[in-house]
Amino acid sequence: MFNLFMKTTVEIKEELKKFILETTFAPAEQVQNETLIFEQGIFDSLGFISLITFIEKNFQISPKDSELLEDNFESIDAMTRFIESKLN
C-alpha cells in the first residue's frame, strides 16, 4: 500500500541538500548529490552530529550505532539510500 506521507527520492535529496547548505554556508555548486561532504571538508564531526539529529527529526528514523558508518553518510546519494532503506 502506498503511504501518502512517504517522501520521494528527489524530496529526500532536496531536504538533505537544503540542510547542508543552510548549516555549512557552502556554495550550492560545491554540494552535489555525489559530493563527499566529509572528504571535501564541508562537514566535520560536529556537523555529523547535527546531520544525524536532522535525519532523526525530519525522517523519523533512528540510526543504530552500527549504522553510523561513513559509507551511509558520505554524500547526499548515500544518505538518501540509507534513509530509504530505513523507511522501507
C-alpha positions in Angstrom: 0.0 0.0 0.0 1.3 3.5 -0.9 1.9 5.8 2.1 0.8 9.3 1.3 3.4 10.6 3.8 6.4 8.9 2.2 8.8 11.2 0.6 10.2 10.7 -2.9 13.9 10.2 -3.5 14.0 13.7 -5.0 12.3 15.2 -1.9 14.8 13.5 0.4 17.8 14.7 -1.6 16.4 18.3 -1.7 15.8 18.3 2.1 19.3 17.0 2.8 20.9 19.5 0.4 19.0 22.4 1.9 20.1 21.4 5.4 23.7 21.0 4.4 23.7 24.4 2.6 22.0 26.2 5.5 24.2 24.6 8.1 27.6 25.0 6.3 27.1 28.0 4.1 28.9 26.1 1.4 28.3 27.3 -2.1 25.5 25.5 -3.7 27.6 24.4 -6.7 30.0 22.7 -4.2 27.3 20.5 -2.8 26.1 18.0 -5.4 24.3 14.6 -4.7 27.6 12.7 -5.1 29.9 15.2 -3.3 31.8 13.5 -0.5 30.9 16.0 2.2 33.4 14.9 4.8 36.3 14.3 2.4 35.7 17.8 0.9 35.7 19.4 4.4 32.0 20.6 4.1 31.1 18.7 7.3 33.3 17.7 10.3 32.5 15.5 13.3 30.3 18.2 14.9 28.5 18.6 11.6 28.0 14.9 11.6 26.1 15.1 14.9 23.8 17.8 13.6 23.3 15.8 10.4 22.2 12.7 12.4 19.9 14.9 14.6 18.3 16.4 11.4 17.8 13.0 9.8 16.2 11.6 13.0 13.8 14.6 13.3 13.0 15.0 9.6 12.6 11.4 8.6 11.6 9.8 12.0 14.3 7.2 11.9 17.0 6.4 14.5 20.2 5.0 13.1 21.7 2.3 15.2 25.3 2.8 16.4 26.4 0.0 13.9 24.9 2.0 11.1 26.8 5.2 11.8 29.4 4.4 9.1 30.9 6.8 6.6 29.5 4.8 3.8 26.0 5.7 4.9 26.6 9.4 5.2 29.4 10.4 2.9 27.2 12.0 0.3 23.6 13.1 -0.3 23.2 10.0 -2.5 24.5 7.7 0.3 22.3 9.3 2.9 19.2 9.0 0.6 19.9 5.3 0.1 20.3 4.8 3.9 17.1 6.8 4.7 15.1 4.9 2.1 16.4 1.6 3.4 15.3 2.5 6.9 11.9 3.7 5.8 11.1 0.6 3.8 
